[in-house]
Structure formats: C-alpha cells, structure tokens
Amino acid sequence: MTVQAAAPRVATPASRYVANETMVGIIVNLIMAGLVTTLTNRADAFNGANLSYVASDMAKATIFPILAFGFGLTMATRKRLGTGAVATFASPPPAWSPRNLLLRLIILAAIALVVLGAPAALALYGLCEAKALTPIRLMLFKLAYGAVIGVLVTPVVLILALYDRPTAPRGASRR
C-alpha cells in the first residue's frame, strides 16, 4: 500500500494579493464599524425598536461598506494592474459579473444584504426584543458584523477586480 502525499499548494501572486488586501480590509472594516457605531448608534435606541428600524440599520451596515470600500479596492487594484504590480487573470470573468463597477458592487451588496444582512438583522432584533442589548453588546455585534463583511465580501471584490483590464498609469502615453 502506497500513500501519496498531496501536492503542496503554491501561492500565486494573485492569491497573495487577495489575502493581504483582505487582511487590510478586515482591519479597515473593524475600525469603521467601531467608529460608526460609536458616533451614530445608541443601544437604548435599539431596545424595544421594531424590526424595520433594526433592518434599516443593518442594511446601511451592509451596503455602505461594500459600495465605498469596493469602489476603493477596485480602483486601487486597477491601478496596480496598470503598473504591473499584480497580474490580471487570463481566464474570462464570471458570466454573472458585469464590467460596470457600480453595477457589480450593487449586485454584490444586494447578495450580501440577503445572505448576511437579513440574518444579522434578525439576530440583532432578537437581542433588542429581549432588551438584552447593552452598549458593549451593540459594539461587539457591529464589530463582528464588520469583520464578517470584510472576510466574506472583500475577497470577492478583489478577485473580480483582478479580471479587469489594467488602466494606464497617469502620464503614460496612449497609443
């Protein structure tokens, strides 16, 4: 009986890029979630709140980071593609992913809202309904949710951006 060892996984430059930028994205999402929660959310506003209030808050916590950071990450990736710092994928992009950046981010935000935001809103509403939402619990919930968005959405944004055509750096001549 022979045992075959699994082939070692070789990290490609694109996978290293996605992993590194995802870590940065998680940290940025944590900071922004904490800042927004500190500035705009009060636990007492949630306790006893109806589901539409909680759902509206979680929709904002889902959609805004994806649109804002998704746009920034895609533009930064396109710039890096243009300078040759990272290479585009040779294969064609997924059929469901539009070339238009805004449309792409809206689709990702809508998917994330259904898959992540709705269950998070129900979980937060359960804490509100039980009147168990303290300021620290609200902060921990929002930080955890920011991290989840960072972990699950950032790699998708980056991978889709790596399918984009590189943009020429400023000052480069176009032929």
Protein Blocks (a to p, Z undefined) as FASTA:
>chain_A
ZZdddddddddfklmmmmmmmmmmmmmmmmmmmmmmmmmpcfklmnopafklmmmmmmmm
mmmmmmmmmmmmmmmmmmmmmnopaccdfbdcdfklcfblklmmmmmmmmmmmmmmmmmm
mmmmmmmmnopacfklmmmmmmmmmmmmmmmmmmmmmmmmmmpccdddehiacZZ
